């Protein structure tokens, strides 16, 4: 999240708290704390979305790596190499 939005919410909240404590506004505390509550909810949702994307990306990477391993193993078998990568034809 952009630091500007976080700073804006914090400063706005400080202004609202000061106004409430000095008696300038007659709002309930829920409205006074609303900027921080909203930014916390937005941050939590963004964090969950990012975690989900990372998990999906890790899964895709694992599948791609397994596909590459399978391709290499199939190529070795087609050439007649054993699991260690040595040619079975080269041994006596």
PDB file of N, CA, C and O in Angstrom:
ATOM      1  N   UNK A   1       0.854  -1.164   0.000  1.00  0.00           N
ATOM      2  CA  UNK A   1       0.000   0.000   0.000  1.00  0.00           C
ATOM      3  C   UNK A   1       0.908   1.238   0.000  1.00  0.00           C
ATOM      4  O   UNK A   1       1.984   1.241   0.599  1.00  0.00           O
ATOM      5  N   UNK A   2       0.457   2.253  -0.667  1.00  0.00           N
ATOM      6  CA  UNK A   2       1.232   3.467  -0.794  1.00  0.00           C
ATOM      7  C   UNK A   2       1.361   4.162   0.570  1.00  0.00           C
ATOM      8  O   UNK A   2       0.383   4.277   1.309  1.00  0.00           O
ATOM      9  N   UNK A   3       2.567   4.620   0.890  1.00  0.00           N
ATOM     10  CA  UNK A   3       2.809   5.280   2.181  1.00  0.00           C
ATOM     11  C   UNK A   3       2.010   6.568   2.323  1.00  0.00           C
ATOM     12  O   UNK A   3       1.680   6.973   3.437  1.00  0.00           O
ATOM     13  N   UNK A   4       1.697   7.211   1.206  1.00  0.00           N
ATOM     14  CA  UNK A   4       0.912   8.441   1.269  1.00  0.00           C
ATOM     15  C   UNK A   4      -0.437   8.191   1.922  1.00  0.00           C
ATOM     16  O   UNK A   4      -0.865   8.962   2.781  1.00  0.00           O
ATOM     17  N   UNK A   5      -1.112   7.118   1.522  1.00  0.00           N
ATOM     18  CA  UNK A   5      -2.436   6.822   2.063  1.00  0.00           C
ATOM     19  C   UNK A   5      -2.379   6.465   3.540  1.00  0.00           C
ATOM     20  O   UNK A   5      -3.267   6.830   4.311  1.00  0.00           O
ATOM     21  N   UNK A   6      -1.339   5.755   3.926  1.00  0.00           N
ATOM     22  CA  UNK A   6      -1.183   5.403   5.340  1.00  0.00           C
ATOM     23  C   UNK A   6      -0.944   6.661   6.166  1.00  0.00           C
ATOM     24  O   UNK A   6      -1.578   6.854   7.203  1.00  0.00           O
ATOM     25  N   UNK A   7      -0.038   7.510   5.713  1.00  0.00           N
ATOM     26  CA  UNK A   7       0.250   8.756   6.430  1.00  0.00           C
ATOM     27  C   UNK A   7      -0.985   9.638   6.483  1.00  0.00           C
ATOM     28  O   UNK A   7      -1.272  10.250   7.512  1.00  0.00           O
ATOM     29  N   UNK A   8      -1.719   9.706   5.376  1.00  0.00           N
ATOM     30  CA  UNK A   8      -2.936  10.522   5.348  1.00  0.00           C
ATOM     31  C   UNK A   8      -3.934  10.040   6.395  1.00  0.00           C
ATOM     32  O   UNK A   8      -4.518  10.854   7.110  1.00  0.00           O
ATOM     33  N   UNK A   9      -4.138   8.727   6.494  1.00  0.00           N
ATOM     34  CA  UNK A   9      -5.081   8.179   7.470  1.00  0.00           C
ATOM     35  C   UNK A   9      -4.624   8.452   8.902  1.00  0.00           C
ATOM     36  O   UNK A   9      -5.441   8.770   9.766  1.00  0.00           O
ATOM     37  N   UNK A  10      -3.318   8.328   9.153  1.00  0.00           N
ATOM     38  CA  UNK A  10      -2.799   8.577  10.500  1.00  0.00           C
ATOM     39  C   UNK A  10      -2.976  10.040  10.887  1.00  0.00           C
ATOM     40  O   UNK A  10      -3.436  10.339  11.989  1.00  0.00           O
ATOM     41  N   UNK A  11      -2.614  10.952   9.989  1.00  0.00           N
ATOM     42  CA  UNK A  11      -2.760  12.380  10.292  1.00  0.00           C
ATOM     43  C   UNK A  11      -4.216  12.780  10.445  1.00  0.00           C
ATOM     44  O   UNK A  11      -4.561  13.569  11.325  1.00  0.00           O
ATOM     45  N   UNK A  12      -5.068  12.238   9.589  1.00  0.00           N
ATOM     46  CA  UNK A  12      -6.492  12.531   9.703  1.00  0.00           C
ATOM     47  C   UNK A  12      -7.035  12.024  11.032  1.00  0.00           C
ATOM     48  O   UNK A  12      -7.842  12.695  11.674  1.00  0.00           O
ATOM     49  N   UNK A  13      -6.593  10.842  11.443  1.00  0.00           N
ATOM     50  CA  UNK A  13      -7.026  10.301  12.721  1.00  0.00           C
ATOM     51  C   UNK A  13      -6.539  11.171  13.876  1.00  0.00           C
ATOM     52  O   UNK A  13      -7.286  11.413  14.824  1.00  0.00           O
ATOM     53  N   UNK A  14      -5.298  11.642  13.806  1.00  0.00           N
ATOM     54  CA  UNK A  14      -4.792  12.533  14.867  1.00  0.00           C
ATOM     55  C   UNK A  14      -5.619  13.808  14.953  1.00  0.00           C
ATOM     56  O   UNK A  14      -5.922  14.284  16.047  1.00  0.00           O
ATOM     57  N   UNK A  15      -5.977  14.351  13.817  1.00  0.00           N
ATOM     58  CA  UNK A  15      -6.813  15.569  13.813  1.00  0.00           C
ATOM     59  C   UNK A  15      -8.170  15.272  14.424  1.00  0.00           C
ATOM     60  O   UNK A  15      -8.671  16.058  15.228  1.00  0.00           O
ATOM     61  N   UNK A  16      -8.776  14.142  14.054  1.00  0.00           N
ATOM     62  CA  UNK A  16     -10.083  13.786  14.601  1.00  0.00           C
ATOM     63  C   UNK A  16     -10.021  13.550  16.110  1.00  0.00           C
ATOM     64  O   UNK A  16     -10.921  13.973  16.837  1.00  0.00           O
ATOM     65  N   UNK A  17      -8.972  12.882  16.587  1.00  0.00           N
ATOM     66  CA  UNK A  17      -8.836  12.618  18.026  1.00  0.00           C
ATOM     67  C   UNK A  17      -8.654  13.937  18.780  1.00  0.00           C
ATOM     68  O   UNK A  17      -9.278  14.148  19.820  1.00  0.00           O
ATOM     69  N   UNK A  18      -7.804  14.818  18.262  1.00  0.00           N
ATOM     70  CA  UNK A  18      -7.596  16.118  18.916  1.00  0.00           C
ATOM     71  C   UNK A  18      -8.901  16.911  18.944  1.00  0.00           C
ATOM     72  O   UNK A  18      -9.240  17.522  19.958  1.00  0.00           O
ATOM     73  N   UNK A  19      -9.626  16.899  17.834  1.00  0.00           N
ATOM     74  CA  UNK A  19     -10.901  17.634  17.787  1.00  0.00           C
ATOM     75  C   UNK A  19     -11.899  17.047  18.783  1.00  0.00           C
ATOM     76  O   UNK A  19     -12.643  17.789  19.424  1.00  0.00           O
ATOM     77  N   UNK A  20     -11.921  15.734  18.916  1.00  0.00           N
ATOM     78  CA  UNK A  20     -12.840  15.089  19.862  1.00  0.00           C
ATOM     79  C   UNK A  20     -12.446  15.421  21.305  1.00  0.00           C
ATOM     80  O   UNK A  20     -13.305  15.735  22.129  1.00  0.00           O
ATOM     81  N   UNK A  21     -11.139  15.349  21.606  1.00  0.00           N
ATOM     82  CA  UNK A  21     -10.696  15.618  22.980  1.00  0.00           C
ATOM     83  C   UNK A  21     -10.884  17.080  23.363  1.00  0.00           C
ATOM     84  O   UNK A  21     -11.148  17.374  24.529  1.00  0.00           O
ATOM     85  N   UNK A  22     -10.756  17.993  22.425  1.00  0.00           N
ATOM     86  CA  UNK A  22     -10.931  19.418  22.708  1.00  0.00           C
ATOM     87  C   UNK A  22     -12.392  19.862  22.622  1.00  0.00           C
ATOM     88  O   UNK A  22     -12.706  21.031  22.842  1.00  0.00           O
ATOM     89  N   UNK A  23     -13.276  18.922  22.301  1.00  0.00           N
ATOM     90  CA  UNK A  23     -14.698  19.234  22.272  1.00  0.00           C
ATOM     91  C   UNK A  23     -15.147  19.959  21.022  1.00  0.00           C
ATOM     92  O   UNK A  23     -16.233  20.539  21.020  1.00  0.00           O
ATOM     93  N   UNK A  24     -14.370  19.953  19.969  1.00  0.00           N
ATOM     94  CA  UNK A  24     -14.739  20.640  18.720  1.00  0.00           C
ATOM     95  C   UNK A  24     -15.769  19.847  17.915  1.00  0.00           C
ATOM     96  O   UNK A  24     -16.570  20.429  17.184  1.00  0.00           O
ATOM     97  N   UNK A  25     -15.747  18.520  18.050  1.00  0.00           N
ATOM     98  CA  UNK A  25     -16.731  17.684  17.363  1.00  0.00           C
ATOM     99  C   UNK A  25     -17.437  16.822  18.394  1.00  0.00           C
ATOM    100  O   UNK A  25     -16.873  16.486  19.435  1.00  0.00           O
ATOM    101  N   UNK A  26     -18.670  16.470  18.092  1.00  0.00           N
ATOM    102  CA  UNK A  26     -19.477  15.674  19.005  1.00  0.00           C
ATOM    103  C   UNK A  26     -19.763  14.302  18.390  1.00  0.00           C
ATOM    104  O   UNK A  26     -20.867  13.770  18.506  1.00  0.00           O
ATOM    105  N   UNK A  27     -18.754  13.748  17.740  1.00  0.00           N
ATOM    106  CA  UNK A  27     -18.909  12.464  17.054  1.00  0.00           C
ATOM    107  C   UNK A  27     -18.671  11.325  18.037  1.00  0.00           C
ATOM    108  O   UNK A  27     -17.975  11.490  19.039  1.00  0.00           O
ATOM    109  N   UNK A  28     -19.259  10.161  17.737  1.00  0.00           N
ATOM    110  CA  UNK A  28     -18.895   8.964  18.522  1.00  0.00           C
ATOM    111  C   UNK A  28     -17.460   8.549  18.197  1.00  0.00           C
ATOM    112  O   UNK A  28     -16.927   8.878  17.137  1.00  0.00           O
ATOM    113  N   UNK A  29     -16.844   7.814  19.136  1.00  0.00           N
ATOM    114  CA  UNK A  29     -15.446   7.417  18.955  1.00  0.00           C
ATOM    115  C   UNK A  29     -15.250   6.510  17.733  1.00  0.00           C
ATOM    116  O   UNK A  29     -14.164   6.474  17.156  1.00  0.00           O
ATOM    117  N   UNK A  30     -16.275   5.795  17.349  1.00  0.00           N
ATOM    118  CA  UNK A  30     -16.179   4.946  16.160  1.00  0.00           C
ATOM    119  C   UNK A  30     -15.890   5.765  14.906  1.00  0.00           C
ATOM    120  O   UNK A  30     -15.087   5.363  14.064  1.00  0.00           O
ATOM    121  N   UNK A  31     -16.554   6.924  14.789  1.00  0.00           N
ATOM    122  CA  UNK A  31     -16.302   7.799  13.636  1.00  0.00           C
ATOM    123  C   UNK A  31     -14.947   8.479  13.738  1.00  0.00           C
ATOM    124  O   UNK A  31     -14.290   8.726  12.727  1.00  0.00           O
ATOM    125  N   UNK A  32     -14.533   8.778  14.956  1.00  0.00           N
ATOM    126  CA  UNK A  32     -13.227   9.408  15.146  1.00  0.00           C
ATOM    127  C   UNK A  32     -12.113   8.456  14.727  1.00  0.00           C
ATOM    128  O   UNK A  32     -11.124   8.880  14.127  1.00  0.00           O
ATOM    129  N   UNK A  33     -12.268   7.180  15.037  1.00  0.00           N
ATOM    130  CA  UNK A  33     -11.241   6.186  14.718  1.00  0.00           C
ATOM    131  C   UNK A  33     -11.426   5.564  13.332  1.00  0.00           C
ATOM    132  O   UNK A  33     -10.651   4.689  12.946  1.00  0.00           O
ATOM    133  N   UNK A  34     -12.427   5.996  12.587  1.00  0.00           N
ATOM    134  CA  UNK A  34     -12.743   5.411  11.284  1.00  0.00           C
ATOM    135  C   UNK A  34     -11.569   5.394  10.302  1.00  0.00           C
ATOM    136  O   UNK A  34     -11.393   4.385   9.620  1.00  0.00           O
ATOM    137  N   UNK A  35     -10.756   6.448  10.189  1.00  0.00           N
ATOM    138  CA  UNK A  35      -9.650   6.376   9.219  1.00  0.00           C
ATOM    139  C   UNK A  35      -8.692   5.205   9.491  1.00  0.00           C
ATOM    140  O   UNK A  35      -8.269   4.531   8.553  1.00  0.00           O
ATOM    141  N   UNK A  36      -8.350   4.961  10.747  1.00  0.00           N
ATOM    142  CA  UNK A  36      -7.454   3.842  11.053  1.00  0.00           C
ATOM    143  C   UNK A  36      -8.143   2.498  10.880  1.00  0.00           C
ATOM    144  O   UNK A  36      -7.520   1.529  10.445  1.00  0.00           O
ATOM    145  N   UNK A  37      -9.414   2.435  11.215  1.00  0.00           N
ATOM    146  CA  UNK A  37     -10.146   1.186  11.047  1.00  0.00           C
ATOM    147  C   UNK A  37     -10.237   0.830   9.571  1.00  0.00           C
ATOM    148  O   UNK A  37     -10.011  -0.320   9.195  1.00  0.00           O
ATOM    149  N   UNK A  38     -10.564   1.803   8.736  1.00  0.00           N
ATOM    150  CA  UNK A  38     -10.686   1.557   7.293  1.00  0.00           C
ATOM    151  C   UNK A  38      -9.338   1.143   6.717  1.00  0.00           C
ATOM    152  O   UNK A  38      -9.276   0.189   5.942  1.00  0.00           O
ATOM    153  N   UNK A  39      -8.267   1.827   7.069  1.00  0.00           N
ATOM    154  CA  UNK A  39      -6.949   1.485   6.537  1.00  0.00           C
ATOM    155  C   UNK A  39      -6.495   0.103   7.022  1.00  0.00           C
ATOM    156  O   UNK A  39      -5.813  -0.612   6.288  1.00  0.00           O
ATOM    157  N   UNK A  40      -6.861  -0.273   8.236  1.00  0.00           N
ATOM    158  CA  UNK A  40      -6.521  -1.601   8.748  1.00  0.00           C
ATOM    159  C   UNK A  40      -7.249  -2.683   7.960  1.00  0.00           C
ATOM    160  O   UNK A  40      -6.657  -3.706   7.614  1.00  0.00           O
ATOM    161  N   UNK A  41      -8.518  -2.465   7.679  1.00  0.00           N
ATOM    162  CA  UNK A  41      -9.291  -3.441   6.908  1.00  0.00           C
ATOM    163  C   UNK A  41      -8.740  -3.558   5.488  1.00  0.00           C
ATOM    164  O   UNK A  41      -8.585  -4.663   4.969  1.00  0.00           O
ATOM    165  N   UNK A  42      -8.447  -2.423   4.864  1.00  0.00           N
ATOM    166  CA  UNK A  42      -7.890  -2.441   3.507  1.00  0.00           C
ATOM    167  C   UNK A  42      -6.545  -3.162   3.505  1.00  0.00           C
ATOM    168  O   UNK A  42      -6.275  -3.957   2.604  1.00  0.00           O
ATOM    169  N   UNK A  43      -5.703  -2.897   4.495  1.00  0.00           N
ATOM    170  CA  UNK A  43      -4.403  -3.562   4.586  1.00  0.00           C
ATOM    171  C   UNK A  43      -4.534  -5.058   4.781  1.00  0.00           C
ATOM    172  O   UNK A  43      -3.779  -5.828   4.186  1.00  0.00           O
ATOM    173  N   UNK A  44      -5.489  -5.486   5.612  1.00  0.00           N
ATOM    174  CA  UNK A  44      -5.687  -6.915   5.854  1.00  0.00           C
ATOM    175  C   UNK A  44      -6.159  -7.619   4.579  1.00  0.00           C
ATOM    176  O   UNK A  44      -5.689  -8.711   4.258  1.00  0.00           O
ATOM    177  N   UNK A  45      -7.081  -6.995   3.860  1.00  0.00           N
ATOM    178  CA  UNK A  45      -7.574  -7.596   2.617  1.00  0.00           C
ATOM    179  C   UNK A  45      -6.449  -7.674   1.585  1.00  0.00           C
ATOM    180  O   UNK A  45      -6.307  -8.685   0.897  1.00  0.00           O
ATOM    181  N   UNK A  46      -5.655  -6.616   1.475  1.00  0.00           N
ATOM    182  CA  UNK A  46      -4.536  -6.619   0.526  1.00  0.00           C
ATOM    183  C   UNK A  46      -3.511  -7.686   0.897  1.00  0.00           C
ATOM    184  O   UNK A  46      -2.955  -8.347   0.020  1.00  0.00           O
ATOM    185  N   UNK A  47      -3.261  -7.854   2.189  1.00  0.00           N
ATOM    186  CA  UNK A  47      -2.315  -8.873   2.649  1.00  0.00           C
ATOM    187  C   UNK A  47      -2.814 -10.282   2.328  1.00  0.00           C
ATOM    188  O   UNK A  47      -2.034 -11.133   1.899  1.00  0.00           O
ATOM    189  N   UNK A  48      -4.097 -10.530   2.530  1.00  0.00           N
ATOM    190  CA  UNK A  48      -4.664 -11.833   2.208  1.00  0.00           C
ATOM    191  C   UNK A  48      -4.590 -12.115   0.713  1.00  0.00           C
ATOM    192  O   UNK A  48      -4.285 -13.235   0.301  1.00  0.00           O
ATOM    193  N   UNK A  49      -4.869 -11.103  -0.093  1.00  0.00           N
ATOM    194  CA  UNK A  49      -4.808 -11.281  -1.548  1.00  0.00           C
ATOM    195  C   UNK A  49      -3.381 -11.581  -1.989  1.00  0.00           C
ATOM    196  O   UNK A  49      -3.160 -12.435  -2.847  1.00  0.00           O
ATOM    197  N   UNK A  50      -2.416 -10.881  -1.407  1.00  0.00           N
ATOM    198  CA  UNK A  50      -1.013 -11.107  -1.767  1.00  0.00           C
ATOM    199  C   UNK A  50      -0.563 -12.498  -1.336  1.00  0.00           C
ATOM    200  O   UNK A  50       0.164 -13.164  -2.073  1.00  0.00           O
ATOM    201  N   UNK A  51      -0.979 -12.945  -0.165  1.00  0.00           N
ATOM    202  CA  UNK A  51      -0.628 -14.288   0.299  1.00  0.00           C
ATOM    203  C   UNK A  51      -1.205 -15.352  -0.624  1.00  0.00           C
ATOM    204  O   UNK A  51      -0.550 -16.352  -0.918  1.00  0.00           O
ATOM    205  N   UNK A  52      -2.430 -15.133  -1.077  1.00  0.00           N
ATOM    206  CA  UNK A  52      -3.062 -16.070  -1.990  1.00  0.00           C
ATOM    207  C   UNK A  52      -2.302 -16.134  -3.312  1.00  0.00           C
ATOM    208  O   UNK A  52      -2.092 -17.219  -3.854  1.00  0.00           O
ATOM    209  N   UNK A  53      -1.891 -14.982  -3.832  1.00  0.00           N
ATOM    210  CA  UNK A  53      -1.124 -14.962  -5.081  1.00  0.00           C
ATOM    211  C   UNK A  53       0.209 -15.663  -4.917  1.00  0.00           C
ATOM    212  O   UNK A  53       0.648 -16.370  -5.824  1.00  0.00           O
ATOM    213  N   UNK A  54       0.867 -15.481  -3.765  1.00  0.00           N
ATOM    214  CA  UNK A  54       2.152 -16.145  -3.523  1.00  0.00           C
ATOM    215  C   UNK A  54       2.001 -17.655  -3.458  1.00  0.00           C
ATOM    216  O   UNK A  54       2.823 -18.386  -4.010  1.00  0.00           O
ATOM    217  N   UNK A  55       0.944 -18.134  -2.780  1.00  0.00           N
ATOM    218  CA  UNK A  55       0.710 -19.574  -2.705  1.00  0.00           C
ATOM    219  C   UNK A  55       0.453 -20.158  -4.085  1.00  0.00           C
ATOM    220  O   UNK A  55       0.973 -21.222  -4.422  1.00  0.00           O
ATOM    221  N   UNK A  56      -0.351 -19.461  -4.883  1.00  0.00           N
ATOM    222  CA  UNK A  56      -0.653 -19.931  -6.232  1.00  0.00           C
ATOM    223  C   UNK A  56       0.617 -19.949  -7.093  1.00  0.00           C
ATOM    224  O   UNK A  56       0.830 -20.873  -7.878  1.00  0.00           O
ATOM    225  N   UNK A  57       1.451 -18.922  -6.935  1.00  0.00           N
ATOM    226  CA  UNK A  57       2.698 -18.852  -7.692  1.00  0.00           C
ATOM    227  C   UNK A  57       3.640 -19.977  -7.288  1.00  0.00           C
ATOM    228  O   UNK A  57       4.273 -20.592  -8.146  1.00  0.00           O
ATOM    229  N   UNK A  58       3.741 -20.256  -5.982  1.00  0.00           N
ATOM    230  CA  UNK A  58       4.582 -21.371  -5.520  1.00  0.00           C
ATOM    231  C   UNK A  58       4.103 -22.691  -6.095  1.00  0.00           C
ATOM    232  O   UNK A  58       4.913 -23.528  -6.491  1.00  0.00           O
ATOM    233  N   UNK A  59       2.798 -22.881  -6.142  1.00  0.00           N
ATOM    234  CA  UNK A  59       2.246 -24.100  -6.712  1.00  0.00           C
ATOM    235  C   UNK A  59       2.586 -24.227  -8.193  1.00  0.00           C
ATOM    236  O   UNK A  59       2.932 -25.310  -8.665  1.00  0.00           O
ATOM    237  N   UNK A  60       2.485 -23.116  -8.924  1.00  0.00           N
ATOM    238  CA  UNK A  60       2.824 -23.142 -10.344  1.00  0.00           C
ATOM    239  C   UNK A  60       4.296 -23.444 -10.549  1.00  0.00           C
ATOM    240  O   UNK A  60       4.655 -24.201 -11.451  1.00  0.00           O
ATOM    241  N   UNK A  61       5.150 -22.861  -9.725  1.00  0.00           N
ATOM    242  CA  UNK A  61       6.591 -23.110  -9.842  1.00  0.00           C
ATOM    243  C   UNK A  61       6.893 -24.573  -9.560  1.00  0.00           C
ATOM    244  O   UNK A  61       7.689 -25.193 -10.265  1.00  0.00           O
ATOM    245  N   UNK A  62       6.255 -25.132  -8.523  1.00  0.00           N
ATOM    246  CA  UNK A  62       6.481 -26.546  -8.197  1.00  0.00           C
ATOM    247  C   UNK A  62       6.041 -27.448  -9.345  1.00  0.00           C
ATOM    248  O   UNK A  62       6.734 -28.408  -9.683  1.00  0.00           O
ATOM    249  N   UNK A  63       4.891 -27.145  -9.946  1.00  0.00           N
ATOM    250  CA  UNK A  63       4.417 -27.949 -11.074  1.00  0.00           C
ATOM    251  C   UNK A  63       5.369 -27.839 -12.260  1.00  0.00           C
ATOM    252  O   UNK A  63       5.659 -28.837 -12.920  1.00  0.00           O
ATOM    253  N   UNK A  64       5.855 -26.628 -12.533  1.00  0.00           N
ATOM    254  CA  UNK A  64       6.781 -26.439 -13.647  1.00  0.00           C
ATOM    255  C   UNK A  64       8.096 -27.178 -13.411  1.00  0.00           C
ATOM    256  O   UNK A  64       8.638 -27.789 -14.333  1.00  0.00           O
ATOM    257  N   UNK A  65       8.609 -27.127 -12.186  1.00  0.00           N
ATOM    258  CA  UNK A  65       9.841 -27.840 -11.879  1.00  0.00           C
ATOM    259  C   UNK A  65       9.658 -29.349 -12.025  1.00  0.00           C
ATOM    260  O   UNK A  65      10.548 -30.038 -12.525  1.00  0.00           O
ATOM    261  N   UNK A  66       8.514 -29.861 -11.592  1.00  0.00           N
ATOM    262  CA  UNK A  66       8.255 -31.290 -11.734  1.00  0.00           C
ATOM    263  C   UNK A  66       8.162 -31.665 -13.206  1.00  0.00           C
ATOM    264  O   UNK A  66       8.643 -32.727 -13.603  1.00  0.00           O
ATOM    265  N   UNK A  67       7.555 -30.819 -14.016  1.00  0.00           N
ATOM    266  CA  UNK A  67       7.479 -31.086 -15.455  1.00  0.00           C
ATOM    267  C   UNK A  67       8.865 -31.127 -16.076  1.00  0.00           C
ATOM    268  O   UNK A  67       9.145 -31.971 -16.928  1.00  0.00           O
ATOM    269  N   UNK A  68       9.729 -30.222 -15.653  1.00  0.00           N
ATOM    270  CA  UNK A  68      11.102 -30.210 -16.175  1.00  0.00           C
ATOM    271  C   UNK A  68      11.836 -31.475 -15.742  1.00  0.00           C
ATOM    272  O   UNK A  68      12.552 -32.077 -16.543  1.00  0.00           O
ATOM    273  N   UNK A  69      11.668 -31.887 -14.478  1.00  0.00           N
ATOM    274  CA  UNK A  69      12.306 -33.121 -14.005  1.00  0.00           C
ATOM    275  C   UNK A  69      11.827 -34.329 -14.815  1.00  0.00           C
ATOM    276  O   UNK A  69      12.618 -35.198 -15.182  1.00  0.00           O
ATOM    277  N   UNK A  70      10.523 -34.367 -15.086  1.00  0.00           N
ATOM    278  CA  UNK A  70       9.978 -35.472 -15.874  1.00  0.00           C
ATOM    279  C   UNK A  70      10.546 -35.474 -17.286  1.00  0.00           C
ATOM    280  O   UNK A  70      10.887 -36.529 -17.822  1.00  0.00           O
ATOM    281  N   UNK A  71      10.647 -34.297 -17.886  1.00  0.00           N
ATOM    282  CA  UNK A  71      11.211 -34.215 -19.239  1.00  0.00           C
ATOM    283  C   UNK A  71      12.663 -34.687 -19.269  1.00  0.00           C
ATOM    284  O   UNK A  71      13.067 -35.416 -20.176  1.00  0.00           O
ATOM    285  N   UNK A  72      13.445 -34.266 -18.270  1.00  0.00           N
ATOM    286  CA  UNK A  72      14.842 -34.681 -18.210  1.00  0.00           C
ATOM    287  C   UNK A  72      14.936 -36.189 -18.018  1.00  0.00           C
ATOM    288  O   UNK A  72      15.753 -36.843 -18.667  1.00  0.00           O
ATOM    289  N   UNK A  73      14.123 -36.742 -17.148  1.00  0.00           N
ATOM    290  CA  UNK A  73      14.141 -38.187 -16.904  1.00  0.00           C
ATOM    291  C   UNK A  73      13.734 -38.952 -18.160  1.00  0.00           C
ATOM    292  O   UNK A  73      14.340 -39.972 -18.488  1.00  0.00           O
ATOM    293  N   UNK A  74      12.728 -38.476 -18.853  1.00  0.00           N
ATOM    294  CA  UNK A  74      12.300 -39.141 -20.093  1.00  0.00           C
ATOM    295  C   UNK A  74      13.396 -39.069 -21.157  1.00  0.00           C
ATOM    296  O   UNK A  74      13.606 -40.029 -21.898  1.00  0.00           O
ATOM    297  N   UNK A  75      14.086 -37.944 -21.233  1.00  0.00           N
ATOM    298  CA  UNK A  75      15.173 -37.810 -22.202  1.00  0.00           C
ATOM    299  C   UNK A  75      16.323 -38.750 -21.856  1.00  0.00           C
ATOM    300  O   UNK A  75      16.940 -39.336 -22.746  1.00  0.00           O
ATOM    301  N   UNK A  76      16.608 -38.893 -20.566  1.00  0.00           N
ATOM    302  CA  UNK A  76      17.673 -39.807 -20.150  1.00  0.00           C
ATOM    303  C   UNK A  76      17.310 -41.253 -20.490  1.00  0.00           C
ATOM    304  O   UNK A  76      18.138 -42.024 -20.973  1.00  0.00           O
ATOM    305  N   UNK A  77      16.071 -41.592 -20.228  1.00  0.00           N
ATOM    306  CA  UNK A  77      15.641 -42.961 -20.530  1.00  0.00           C
ATOM    307  C   UNK A  77      15.680 -43.220 -22.028  1.00  0.00           C
ATOM    308  O   UNK A  77      16.021 -44.321 -22.459  1.00  0.00           O
ATOM    309  N   UNK A  78      15.338 -42.228 -22.811  1.00  0.00           N
ATOM    310  CA  UNK A  78      15.353 -42.397 -24.265  1.00  0.00           C
ATOM    311  C   UNK A  78      16.780 -42.579 -24.780  1.00  0.00           C
ATOM    312  O   UNK A  78      17.004 -43.268 -25.776  1.00  0.00           O
ATOM    313  N   UNK A  79      17.746 -41.955 -24.093  1.00  0.00           N
ATOM    314  CA  UNK A  79      19.144 -42.095 -24.506  1.00  0.00           C
ATOM    315  C   UNK A  79      19.809 -43.312 -23.886  1.00  0.00           C
ATOM    316  O   UNK A  79      20.935 -43.642 -24.257  1.00  0.00           O
ATOM    317  N   UNK A  80      19.165 -43.974 -22.977  1.00  0.00           N
ATOM    318  CA  UNK A  80      19.716 -45.166 -22.348  1.00  0.00           C
ATOM    319  C   UNK A  80      20.620 -44.866 -21.175  1.00  0.00           C
ATOM    320  O   UNK A  80      21.532 -45.646 -20.905  1.00  0.00           O
ATOM    321  N   UNK A  81      20.410 -43.774 -20.469  1.00  0.00           N
ATOM    322  CA  UNK A  81      21.225 -43.441 -19.302  1.00  0.00           C
ATOM    323  C   UNK A  81      20.525 -43.916 -18.051  1.00  0.00           C
ATOM    324  O   UNK A  81      19.297 -43.994 -18.008  1.00  0.00           O
ATOM    325  N   UNK A  82      21.315 -44.238 -17.020  1.00  0.00           N
ATOM    326  CA  UNK A  82      20.721 -44.629 -15.747  1.00  0.00           C
ATOM    327  C   UNK A  82      20.405 -43.372 -14.930  1.00  0.00           C
ATOM    328  O   UNK A  82      20.600 -42.253 -15.404  1.00  0.00           O
ATOM    329  N   UNK A  83      19.921 -43.562 -13.709  1.00  0.00           N
ATOM    330  CA  UNK A  83      19.472 -42.449 -12.875  1.00  0.00           C
ATOM    331  C   UNK A  83      20.599 -41.498 -12.509  1.00  0.00           C
ATOM    332  O   UNK A  83      20.346 -40.315 -12.278  1.00  0.00           O
ATOM    333  N   UNK A  84      21.838 -41.979 -12.451  1.00  0.00           N
ATOM    334  CA  UNK A  84      22.969 -41.124 -12.087  1.00  0.00           C
ATOM    335  C   UNK A  84      23.440 -40.283 -13.264  1.00  0.00           C
ATOM    336  O   UNK A  84      24.322 -39.439 -13.106  1.00  0.00           O
ATOM    337  N   UNK A  85      22.869 -40.500 -14.429  1.00  0.00           N
ATOM    338  CA  UNK A  85      23.243 -39.702 -15.574  1.00  0.00           C
ATOM    339  C   UNK A  85      24.391 -40.294 -16.383  1.00  0.00           C
ATOM    340  O   UNK A  85      24.895 -39.645 -17.299  1.00  0.00           O
ATOM    341  N   UNK A  86      24.816 -41.523 -16.057  1.00  0.00           N
ATOM    342  CA  UNK A  86      25.885 -42.171 -16.813  1.00  0.00           C
ATOM    343  C   UNK A  86      25.254 -43.047 -17.891  1.00  0.00           C
ATOM    344  O   UNK A  86      24.188 -43.630 -17.696  1.00  0.00           O
ATOM    345  N   UNK A  87      25.913 -43.122 -18.989  1.00  0.00           N
ATOM    346  CA  UNK A  87      25.423 -43.936 -20.097  1.00  0.00           C
ATOM    347  C   UNK A  87      25.528 -45.411 -19.743  1.00  0.00           C
ATOM    348  O   UNK A  87      26.588 -45.870 -19.318  1.00  0.00           O
ATOM    349  N   UNK A  88      24.456 -46.151 -19.910  1.00  0.00           N
ATOM    350  CA  UNK A  88      24.473 -47.592 -19.628  1.00  0.00           C
ATOM    351  C   UNK A  88      25.286 -48.317 -20.686  1.00  0.00           C
ATOM    352  O   UNK A  88      25.813 -49.398 -20.426  1.00  0.00           O
ATOM    353  N   UNK A  89      25.396 -47.742 -21.866  1.00  0.00           N
ATOM    354  CA  UNK A  89      26.162 -48.357 -22.935  1.00  0.00           C
ATOM    355  C   UNK A  89      27.670 -48.171 -22.709  1.00  0.00           C
ATOM    356  O   UNK A  89      28.453 -48.979 -23.209  1.00  0.00           O
ATOM    357  N   UNK A  90      28.098 -47.151 -21.983  1.00  0.00           N
ATOM    358  CA  UNK A  90      29.506 -46.869 -21.787  1.00  0.00           C
ATOM    359  C   UNK A  90      30.171 -47.768 -20.759  1.00  0.00           C
ATOM    360  O   UNK A  90      31.400 -47.830 -20.712  1.00  0.00           O
ATOM    361  N   UNK A  91      29.402 -48.464 -19.935  1.00  0.00           N
ATOM    362  CA  UNK A  91      29.961 -49.337 -18.902  1.00  0.00           C
ATOM    363  C   UNK A  91      30.188 -50.722 -19.466  1.00  0.00           C
ATOM    364  O   UNK A  91      29.438 -51.171 -20.333  1.00  0.00           O
ATOM    365  N   UNK A  92      31.230 -51.415 -18.976  1.00  0.00           N
ATOM    366  CA  UNK A  92      31.515 -52.795 -19.415  1.00  0.00           C
ATOM    367  C   UNK A  92      31.259 -53.769 -18.313  1.00  0.00           C
ATOM    368  O   UNK A  92      31.442 -54.972 -18.497  1.00  0.00           O
TER     369      UNK A  92
END
